[in-house]
Amino acid sequence: MATARSDALLEPLERTAAAIRLAFSRPGSVAVFAVATAGYLVGYLYATGDLATTGAGWSVTTVPEPLTRTFEPGPGPFRYEPIALVDLGTFRLLFSPLNAGLAVALAILVGVNLALSYLAIRQPASCGIGAGSGVFAAVPALLSGSACCAPVLLLVLGIQASGLLLTAVVWLLPLGIVALVGTLVYLGGRIDPTAMA
């Protein structure tokens, strides 16, 4: 009985791993992954305010004690203080290793979701999967970047709804991660790697 239960839990994970390996062996899926990951990474960094289009030349400025500053909480949930200001011509990046790591992890999850969505659409046997299956799971994580989205929503919704929104913003990032992982397992279970091998 215990082995049957563990097999039932492991089978979707094994199918998802096989589907991911298959997706990375196909040029179309790899291209979707690359574009989606890069696009989401830029969008997330812009939404959180870590990336701006007001750069001034080429320079790197760091804080005096970067290691201790790395773990200092920043403004907002799941945010940490930046340790460097990087000007890249027309772009400016506030670099925090923990914020950047979270952004890269989310972008990779979104990219893999969309690569699997692309693969599922290309496989005739996996009907019922829409083109945006992986995109909808990425929205809560992107909205957690409260630098650009939340102030506008607060003005539109008014004072009473703003209190509810402010408490919800704390949960958007964990909700987004859970939704991305859940969608990944769902899509992996819908793809038959043997049918496309």
Buried (B, 14 or more C-beta within 10 A) or exposed (E): EEEEEEEEEEEEEEBBEBBBEBBEEBEEBBEBBEEBBEBBBBBBBBBBBBBBEEBEEEEEEEBEEBEEBBEEEBEBBBBBBBBBBBBEEEBBBBBBBBBBEBBBEBBBBBBBBBBBBBBBBEBEEBEEBEEEBBBEBBBBBBBBBBBEBBEEBBEEEEEEEBEEBEEBBBEBBBBBBEBBBEBBBBBBBBBBBEEBE
